[in-house]
Amino acid sequence: MIRSKYETLIPALAQWPARRWLAAAAAAALTYLVVAVPTDLIDTPLFSREVPPTWWSFPVLGVTAVLTGLLLATYVSREPAAAGESDSKGRFGAAGTIVSFFAVGCPVCNKLVLLALGTSGAMQYFEPIQPLLAALSIALLLWAFVKRATSEDRCPVPRAQAVTAGSDADSPKQAAP
């Protein structure tokens, strides 16, 4: 019988140590600030907005911050890692957070959108797709989080064996004259 990802997610989260939950909370708070301040969802004298935020901007930002925090926490090991160990996965989570920045931002305050579409193009073409960007960002973050959290205890695929010492791969290449 195949268990769904969500049936394995709750037991996986139950095994998380306190340091993971602390990392998730800190990353969620930091994500909220890093996205909310430049998009002027948190009003500061540093940034302003030409178009008021939509009703869904704050919930999208909240969900994005929580999912980013949870995703980042999956990179915190259960025990301290040995020196030199690293994990290079997680590009979908980063993409989800970046896409949410565009989703909740002011359509005419975004310099990239203004350069590409102009002011009227930003309002006519970019603003209507912002809810789709919000949904895409949440879907990417949720997928990346569930994938990482539910596959943590799986057996890793063995790496390929190192090339033997007498092969051509170890000999230095000489430049042609």
C-alpha positions in Angstrom: 0.0 0.0 0.0 1.4 3.4 -1.0 1.1 6.0 1.7 0.5 9.6 0.6 3.2 12.2 1.2 1.0 13.9 3.9 0.6 10.7 5.8 4.4 10.5 6.2 4.8 14.3 6.8 3.3 14.4 10.3 5.6 11.6 11.6 8.6 13.3 10.0 7.8 16.6 11.6 7.3 14.8 15.0 10.9 13.7 14.8 12.3 17.2 14.4 14.5 18.5 17.3 13.9 21.9 18.8 16.8 23.4 16.9 14.9 22.8 13.6 11.8 24.4 15.0 13.8 27.4 16.1 15.5 27.7 12.7 12.0 27.5 11.0 10.7 30.3 13.2 13.7 32.5 12.7 13.7 31.9 8.9 10.0 32.6 8.7 10.3 35.9 10.6 13.3 36.9 8.5 11.5 36.0 5.2 8.5 38.0 6.3 10.6 41.1 6.9 12.8 40.7 3.8 9.8 40.5 1.5 7.4 42.9 3.4 9.8 45.9 3.8 10.9 46.4 0.2 7.4 45.6 -1.1 6.0 48.2 1.4 3.6 45.7 3.0 5.3 47.0 6.2 5.2 50.7 6.0 8.7 52.2 6.4 10.2 55.5 5.3 12.7 53.5 3.1 10.1 52.3 0.6 6.8 53.5 -0.8 4.1 52.0 -3.0 2.3 53.6 -5.9 -0.5 51.0 -5.9 -2.1 49.9 -2.6 -1.6 46.2 -1.6 -4.2 43.7 -2.6 -6.3 41.9 0.0 -4.4 38.7 -0.6 -0.9 40.0 -0.3 -0.7 39.6 3.5 -2.0 36.0 3.6 0.3 35.1 0.7 3.3 36.6 2.5 2.4 34.8 5.7 2.1 31.4 4.0 5.3 32.1 2.0 7.2 33.0 5.2 6.0 29.9 7.1 6.8 27.5 4.2 10.2 29.1 3.6 11.0 28.7 7.3 9.9 25.1 7.3 11.8 24.4 4.1 15.0 26.0 5.5 14.6 23.9 8.7 14.9 20.7 6.6 18.5 21.7 6.0 19.3 21.8 9.7 20.5 18.3 10.6 19.2 16.4 13.5 22.7 16.1 14.8 25.6 18.5 14.1 27.1 17.6 10.7 30.6 16.4 10.2 33.0 18.9 8.6 32.7 19.1 4.9 29.2 17.7 4.5 26.7 19.8 2.6 23.5 19.5 0.7 23.0 21.3 -2.6 19.3 20.6 -3.1 16.5 23.2 -2.6 16.4 25.4 -5.7 12.6 25.1 -6.0 12.2 26.5 -2.5 14.4 29.5 -3.4 12.5 30.0 -6.6 9.2 29.9 -4.6 10.3 32.6 -2.3 11.6 34.8 -5.1 8.4 34.4 -7.1 6.4 35.4 -4.0 8.4 38.7 -3.9 7.1 39.5 -7.4 3.6 38.3 -6.5 3.1 40.7 -3.5 5.1 43.6 -4.8 3.7 46.8 -6.3 3.4 46.2 -10.1 4.6 49.7 -11.0 7.3 49.9 -8.3 9.2 46.8 -9.7 12.0 48.2 -11.8 12.3 45.0 -13.9 8.6 45.0 -14.8 8.7 48.7 -15.6 11.7 48.2 -17.9 10.1 45.3 -19.6 6.5 46.5 -19.9 6.3 50.2 -18.9 3.8 51.6 -16.5 0.7 50.9 -18.5 2.0 47.4 -19.4 2.7 46.7 -15.7 -0.9 47.5 -14.7 -2.4 45.9 -17.8 -0.4 42.7 -18.0 1.6 42.1 -14.9 -0.9 43.0 -12.2 -3.5 40.5 -13.4 -1.0 37.6 -13.2 0.2 38.4 -9.7 -2.3 36.0 -8.1 -1.0 33.3 -10.4 2.5 34.1 -9.3 1.3 33.9 -5.7 -0.2 30.5 -6.3 2.9 29.3 -8.1 5.2 30.5 -5.3 3.2 28.7 -2.7 3.0 25.5 -4.8 6.8 25.5 -5.3 7.5 26.0 -1.6 5.0 23.4 -0.6 6.3 20.9 -3.0 9.9 21.5 -2.0 9.1 21.3 1.7 7.0 18.1 1.5 9.6 16.4 -0.8 12.4 17.2 1.6 10.6 16.5 4.8 9.1 13.1 3.7 12.3 11.8 2.0 14.8 12.5 4.7 14.9 9.0 6.0 15.2 7.3 2.6 18.3 5.5 1.7 20.6 7.6 -0.4 21.7 6.4 -3.8 25.3 5.3 -3.7 27.7 7.6 -5.4 29.8 6.4 -8.4 33.1 4.9 -7.5 36.2 7.1 -7.9 38.2 6.8 -11.1 41.1 4.4 -10.8 44.6 5.8 -10.5 45.9 4.5 -13.9 43.1 5.9 -16.0 43.3 8.7 -18.5 41.1 10.9 -16.3 43.9 11.3 -13.7 46.6 12.2 -16.2 47.1 15.9 -16.8 46.1 17.2 -20.2 48.8 18.8 -22.3 48.0 21.8 -24.4 48.5 21.5 -28.2 51.5 23.4 -29.5 
